[in-house]
Amino acid sequence: MKTVLIIDDEEKLRALLARILRAEGFDVLEAGDCKSGLKSVEQHELDVVLCDVKLPDGSGVDMVSKIRSKKPQVEVILLTAYGKISDGVQAMKNGAFDYIVKGDDNDKIIPLLHRAIEKVQLQKRVKDLEKRVEDKFSFQAIIGKSKSIQQAIELAQKVAPNDTNVLLTGETGTGKEVFAQGIHQASHRAGKNFVALNCSAFGKDILESELFGYKQGAFTGANKDKKGLIEEANNGTLFLDEIGEMPLELQAKLLRVLETNEFIKLGDTKPSKSNFRLIAATNRDLKVESEEKRFRSDLYFRLNVFQILLPPLRERVKDIEPLVRFFVEQFSAKMNKKTLIYSDEFLKKLETYKWVGNIRELRNVIERAVILSDDQLDIESLPFEIQQSEPAEKGGQLSAFSMESVEKLHIQKVLNYTKGNKAETARLLEIGIATLYRKLDEYSIH
């Protein structure tokens, strides 16, 4: 039921109007002056306020702005015995929905109320949608309480309010785009575009036209002007995934954009401007790539202002259960099934599996399992390779012939050689210090 507050000092007229509105299905509250009216606004969930212009302790015209400041979503319709153009103009400036004359416009009140309530409902739907979008793309959408993921979230929250370039590193499927969305939503650019592009999905020419856009006639098939994603991201955020796959020629052009905020569309002769925040992501070691001339070192330094390493799922074992629960609920709802339960054996198998594809792989596995199951998820609903997999041992005995065993032994030898100096060990191994710490943790080397 929609709620209307009537503020009018004429008690009989107020009671009559209240009776009419209740007969139309409205829930009605009453007040006789500004003070009690504002108190009702604060204490109740309202949709519309019908307010007299002349009240014992103030003006209804002034009440409009006071009501709207307390409850911006509430619409206010002013009632007056004497229509004055100046009052009507000021009322609309203050945010009134409409302004009508008592007696002359009585037949307009009900239709006007319905229009005001339609506007209120639309505003509520928009606000609810914005809230859902915010929840979906905020840091709250990142599932996990493990120390490694919480450290990554903390870093992302600290850098988000700034316009600093961010480089997200880590294996494929670790959630780099989710982090990029979270950083965007927590920044002052949140209300603007978040534009994402996977650099590995296109060849050089298409990638260039997607990024920079083109003018009509720039090449065969360019029948009209096209905005590039750099232009689309103006005042917002540009997310370039798999940036390590970008051809060297385009890297030079991107570097110029980052340095000047200017770019030239294909087929154009004059530069265009775009003010955007860049977040890049890669599963490669760009430092090594730049040393081996496969990635421009000057662009690497531009990107690597603030790096966040996202941990692989196998290092977040305690996060697997909440992720499983989330995906089971999500896919059960999507497939119109009651939320399925899962056995302890099912969960144990997932917790001991070595997730090469990380969260993306886990999500796909759960979707498949929900499709196959009607009641309970068990080991039989998992792919055969997971059913037959041996537990991923962390810090336990490794096969003497496995690459992990060789790597562990080599790291231990170099660490012994540097007498425990981790920075020097990382330098000799030609890996980042963060990667070294991850390897030490993975192999339980102390």
C-alpha positions, 0 to 999 in steps of 0.5 A: 500500500502506498503512503500519503501524508496530508499536512493541512491546518483545516481539520475538516478538509484534511479529514475529508481528503484523508477519507477520499484517499483511503477509499482509493486504497492509499494509506494516509497519515495526517499533520496540522502544521510544519513541525508535526509534518516534518516529524512524520516525514522523519518517522515514516516511510512515505511516497507522497506528501500533500501540503497546504501552502499556508500553515500556522508555523510556516510556508508549504513552499519552504516545506518542499525543500525541507521534506526533500532534504530529509527524504529525497525520494518523497514527492511533494504536491502543494495545495492552496486556496489561492493560486499565486504564480510566484508561489507555484514557480518557487515551489517547482524550483524547490522540487515540488512535483506539482502545485494545485488549487483547492476546490478548482482542482479537486478532480485532479488530485487522485490522477496526480497522486498516481503519477507522483507515485509512479515516479517514486516507484521508478526512482526506487527501482533505479536506486535498487538496480544501482545498489545491486550493480554496486554490490555485484562489482564492489569488493564485497563481491570478492569471496574469500577470507584467506590471508592472501586474498584479504591482503590483495583486497586491502591493497586494492582498497587503498589504491582505488581512490587514486588515479594511479595506474594499477597492474593486476598479476596472477594466473589465469582465472584468479579474478583480475577483472573482478578486482578491476571492477571493484577498484573502479566502483570504489573510485571517484570514477564509479559513475562513469564507464568501465570499459574492458578489453582482452588484448589476446582476443584480437589481431593487431589491426582489429585491436588497434581499431577497437582501442583507438577508433577510426574515421569514416573511410580509414580503411575498406569497410569503415563506412562511418566514424567509430569511437574506440574504447579509449574514447569510451572510457573518458572520465572512467576506467579502461581495463586491458586484460592480458596486456602482455599479448599486445603487439609491440607497435601498439604498446608504443601508441598506448604509452603515448596515450598514457603520457599525454592523454591524447590519441589519434583515431585511424584515418584522422589527422588531429589528436583527440583527448581522453581522461581515463584511469588504466587498470591492466592485467597479465598472467605473464612476468612483464619484468622478464618479458621486458628484459627479453624485449618482448614487452616495452620496458618504458610501458612496463614501468608506466603500468607497474606503478602499483602492482597487486598479485592475485593468489592462485586458488590452490593457495586459498584452500579455506576459500574453496568452501564459500566459493562452492556454496556461492556457485551452488546457490547461483546455479541452482537458482539459475536452473530453477532448482532448489539449492542443492546440498553437497557431500563432505567427500565432494567438498574434500575432493575440490579442496585437494584438487590442484586448480590450474584454471583457478576460480574460473575452472571451479565455477565451470565444474560447479555449473556442470555438477548442478546440471547433473544433480537433482538432490545432492552433489557428490563425487560422481557429479565431478569430471572424471579427471577430478574424480581420479586426481591425486590430492595436490600436496602442499609442503608434503613429499613430491615425486623426485622426478616432478618439475615441482621437486626440481624447482623446490630443490633449486630454490633451496640451493639458491637460498642456501647459497645467499645465506637466506637473503630472499631479495638476492635469491629472487634476483639470482632466480630472475623472479619477482620477490612476491613470486619467491615468497609464494614459492617458499610458502607453496613448498614450505621452505623456511 
